[in-house]
Amino acid sequence: MPETTLNVNLLDKTENALALIYSACRQCYSSKGAFDIFERSRKLEDPEKISEFIRKVIASGHESPLEHIKFTFAVEGVSRALTHQLVRHRLASYSQQSQRYVKEDAFDYIMPPIIKRDERLKQRFLDVMKSVQDGYNDILATLKERGIEGEIANQDARFLLPNAAETKIVITMNCRELKHFFGLRCCTRAQWEIRALADKMLEICKRHLPEVFSALGPKCEELKYCPEGKQYSCGKYPVKEEFLNPQTRSQSQPLVQKAPEDHSPL
């Protein structure tokens, strides 16, 4: 039952994404059919012209064409604590490893960095993980002696498993939902583990579809102000009130220091 780390891979993405976004957007303002626009954009139109058009469309706030494009990720080395947060993004599809059908007789775990840095807390964490594993295995062994095995035993023994237990999950989101996801979860206010996942996913999206994702990240990057308010701002951008009224902007240091890379208030 070793400690494990985050691993994110792209499984699939929409083919001809630029042509699809372009034709979906053009359909809104053209008497031509989307199929004709799509075929022309793939074969005849200048690719740079299409890329520039899409950048302008996104900047204008016309985001519905982005919903036609999807990315699918294979994610490993994340905790159940992370996926409890992740599935709250409901405009997405998830397929997660089951603790009912997959026996956790040697479960991996994720250790928070703030605990890992402290030797006493680290050892305490490791002791608890071992204790949980021993208890889980003892329950399975006892149930087996009573003729209860497989998913019936697993589904009840899993009640012992911690949020730290590693899980694997497949995630599919369209580009509009990814934009929303990155806006929230790339923020320094986000919990450290899901922020690391969002950063990895954004890195992949930027590589495969820069026309859409190159300027994306936490909401403040797009807004040019912090929507979190003075109490929670990391100080990188002014808060909304100061952005709208520059004359009130303080020349002092930020009210709240930037959260450490491996730990945040939430």
N, C-alpha and C positions, 0 to 999 in steps of 0.2 A: 504493500500500500504506500507507494512513494508520492511525494509532492509532484505535481505536474504543472505545465505552463500552457498559456494560450497558443492556439494554432488555428489560423483562419485560411481557408482556401476557397477560391471561386469555383463552383461546380458548373455554372451555366449563366449565360446572359442572353438577352434578346439580340438576334442577328439583325444586321442593317438598322441599328438603333437610330443613327442620325437621319437616315432616309425616312424612317417611320415617324420620328418626332416632327420632321419637316413637313411630311405629307399630312399628318394629323392637324398640325397648326394651319397649314395652307388651306385645308378643307373648310375651315371656318370662314374663309374670306374669298373662296374661289367657286366659280360655277362648274369647274371641272371636277371629275370624280377623284377620290383619294388614290384609287389604284393607278390611274394615269399619272398623277403627281408623283406617286411612289416610284413607278418605273422610270420616269424621266429623271428624278433626283438620283437614282442609282446609276443611270447610264450616261446622262447628258450634262447634268448640272455641275457647276464648278464646286468641288468638295469644300474648298475654303469659303466660298460664298455661303454654302449651307451651314458650315460651322459658325460663321459670324452671325448668320440669321438666328440660329438657335441660341447663341449667347445673348443676343438682344431680346429674344422672346422671354428667356428666363429672367433677365434683368427687369423686364416690364411687369413681371408678376403673372404672366399667362402660363400657368403651370399644369393645366389639365392634360396637355399632350404628353407630359412626362409619365403619366399613369400607364401608358401603353408599353413602357420599357421596364423590364424586371431584371434583377440580379438574384442569383441563388448561391448561398454560401454554406460550406461545411465548417462547422465550428467545433473544436475540441479543446479540452483543458480549461473549461469554465465551471464555475460552481453553480449549485442549485440556487444560491442567493442571487446570482446574476440572472438566471433564466426567469426567476420570479419577477424581476424588474422588466426583462425583455418582453415577455408575453403581454405586458400592458400596452405595447404598441400593437393595436388590434388590426390595423390595415396591413396585415402580413400573414404569411403561412409558415407554420412551424411543424417539424417532425422531430420529436425528442426521444432520446434513449430512455427506455422504460426500466424503472427499478423493480417492476413486477416480473418482467420476462427475462431480464438480465440480472443474474445473481451477482451480488456485490460482496463476495467473500474475500476480496482483496482490493477494496475500493481505493482509487487515487483521491487526492484532495488538493485544494488550493489554500495556501497560507497567506493571509493578508500581510503586506510588507511591514506595516507598523508593528506587527507581532514578530515577524521574522527578524527585525533589527534588534530586538531585546532577547538576550539569551534565556532569561528566566521565563518570559512569556512564550518563547518558542518551544522550550522544553515542556511547558505546561500544555501547550497546544498539541504537541506530539503525543504526550501521555494520554490526553483525552481521545485523540484519534485512535490510538491503540486500544483503549478501553472500549470504545464504541465498536471497533472491529471485532474484538473478542466477544462482546455481548451479542452482536449480530450473528457471528458464527456459532455461538453456543445455542442461540434460539433455533437456528437452522438444524443443528445436529440433534437437538432434543425433539423437534418436530419430526425429523426423519425417523427417529426411534419409534415414534408413534404412528408411522405410516403416512406422514404428511410431507410431501415434497413438491418441487417445481414452483409454479407461479403461486399456488395457494400458500406455500410457506414464505416465499419471497415477499408477497404483498403485505404480510403482517410483520415480518422481520424488518422491513424497510422503515418502519416507524422510528427505529433507533437512529437512522442515518442522519448526519448533520447537513446544514446548509453548505458546509465546506466540501461535501462530496462532489467529485468531478462528474460532469455530464457532457454528453455530445448532442448537438442539435443542428438541424438543417433549417436555414432561414431564407425565405423568399420575400423580397419587398420590391415594389415598383419605385421608380426614381423619385416621385413626389414624396412618398413616405420615407424614403431614405434621406431626402433633404430635411424633412421634419425630424427624423431620428438623429441625424448628425447635429442639427441645431440644438437639440436638448442634451445629447449624451457626449458630445465633444467639449462641452463647457466644463470649466474647472470645478463647478459646483456639483457635477455628476459624481456618482460613486466611482471610485478608482478603477474597479474591474470592468464595469460596463463602458467606462470611458476608454479604456485600453482596447476593448473590442470595437467600439465605434471608430477609433483612430485607425485600426487595421483595416476595417471595412472601407473607410473613406479612402485610404491609400490605394486599395485595389480599384475602387470606382474611379478615382482620378486617373489611374493608369489606363483604364479601358474606355473611359468616356469623359475625357477632360473638358469637352465643350459644356457639359452639364455640371461637373463636380469640381473643376479646378478652383473656383472661388468659394466653395462651400466649406463649412466647418461649424463651429458654435455660432449661435444666432448673432452674437455681437459682431462677427466678421462681416455679415451682410448688412446689419442695421447701422453699424458704426457707433452704437451706443450699447450700454449694458442694460438689459431688461430686468435684471435681478434686483435693482434698487440699491441704495447706499449700503445697507446692512450686509449685503452678500457680494457686492462687486469685488472683483479681483483687482480692479484699478487699471486694466488695460485700456478700457474705453470709458468715457464719461457716462454717467447714468442718464436716463432719458430726459429728466428735467433739465440737466445741465446741457445736454445736447441741443434741446429745443430753445434754451435760453442761455447762450454762451456767456453773457455778462455775469451770470450767477456762478459760473464755474470756479471752483476753488483752485488755488495755486499750490495747495498743500499736498502732502503725500496721500495716496489712496487710503480710504477709511478702513479697508480690509486688505490684508496682505494676500497675495496670490496663494492659492492652496498648493501644497506640495504635490509633486507629480504622482506620488504613490498613495496619497491619502487626501480625503476631502471631507467637508462637514456632513455630506449626505451619504 
